[in-house]
Amino acid sequence: GYDPRSFLGGRYDPDHRWVDILAAETGWTVYNMGQNGREIPTSLPALPSDTDLLILMLGTNDLLQGLSPEMAAENLERFVQKIPFFSEQILLIAPPPMALGEWVPNQRLIDHSRTFAQNCAALAQRLGIHFANAGDWNIPLAYDGVHFTQEGHRVFAAGLLNVLSTLPF
């Protein structure tokens, strides 16, 4: 829910963040473990013991820091393999492709984000985990070319709710 208009790492109001929209629409307890600037971790953070489904969407910051889509996907695979859940408890979401903006000055990064999404799909298939491509949801991005607008959070939540309605849990 990072608000890119904020200079101090502010967040959108709960009514405009996809995690809070998801919780309101489903009645679930949704733990938001997102962190501004987080790259794919090398170690597993503490996960709530009552987790029924872990939704992962990582990799954009890795690409912004200069990793190739292949290197980011390798890091993601190492990370996912450390998760102590059954494969049906994991949903990997490929981030939407970047757009030209303040943080995305060239087409190369956009192309890398599209290639990374393809790598995520292949990874999910190889590991037998659920997959969704947020690039299929036409999510509005902010001026930086990376973060969701408030409307983007609503669009993402709608796309995710649609995917979740198809999962057998």
Salt bridges, closest charged atoms under 4 A:
ASP3 OD2 - ARG5 NH2 2.85
ASP20 OD2 - ARG17 NE 2.71
GLU77 OE1 - ARG126 NH2 2.95
ASP144 OD2 - HIS147 ND1 2.56
GLU151 OE1 - ARG154 NH2 3.03
